[in-house]
């Protein structure tokens, strides 16, 4: 008899849940940064790292994060309003 495996046949769902958790935590970061891109403009997003800020900005701008690698990430003032997490998920 084969032992029960909690992850068997569930790998895609487990991956989707992990991506959703990572996205949620990325948007709950306490820091703030301004991401500036020549084509997309400027936006203030939560900041855990420069990459996380670029990922958040790309999500708001609805583009692939790999296409905005020339964006600049700057520190933002704590009183500036932060963009809300988009409802859409790619």
N, C-alpha and C positions, 0 to 999 in steps of 0.2 A: 504494500500500500504506500502511495506517495504521500509525504508529509504536507500539511496545509501551508501554503505560502501566501501571506497577506498581499504581496505585490504582484503575484502572478496574474497576468491578463489586465492589470491595472496600471501599467507603466505610463501610458499616455496621460491618464488622469492624474497620476502622481506628479508628472512633469508639469502639467498645466497648473496644478495647485502650487507647486514650488515657484513657478514664474509669477503667479498672482501674488504670493506672499512677498517675493522680492520687490515687485512693483509697489505694493502697499507700503512696505518699509522704506523704500526709496522716497516716496512722496511724504512720509511722516518725519523726515529728517529735520532737526531743529535749526540748522544753519540756512542762510539765504545767500544766493549768488545771482549775479546778472550775467546771462549768456548773450553775447553779441555776435551776430552773423551778418555779413554784408547783404545777403539775399533775403534773409528772413526777419531781420531787425533785432530788437532787444527784448528780453523778457526776464523777469525775476522768478526763480524757481527754488524749491528746497535743495539744500546742498549737504550731501554727506561726503562727496568727493567730486573732483572735476568731471570724471566720467559720468557719475550719477546725475550731475547737473546737465550735462549734454544729453543724456538719455531722457531726462524729464523735458528739456526744451524740445527735443525732436518729437516727443510724444504730443506736446501741445501744438507744434507746427505741422504735425501729421506727415513727417518725412522719416526716412531711414537715418538712423544716427550716424551711419558710416558716411553719409553724404555731407555732413556738417562738421567734419573733423577740423576745418579751418576756423571754427568758432572760437571766440575768446571767452574765458570764464573769469569774472571779476567779483570781488567781494561787494555785497549789497548792504545798504543800511538796514537795520532791524525794523525800522518803521515803514519801509516800503512794502506795499501789498504783494503777496506771493500769488502766482497763478494757481488756479484750482486744478486738481487732478482731473484729466479728461475722462469722461465716461466710456468713450470708445476704447477698444482694445484691438490691436492689430493681430 
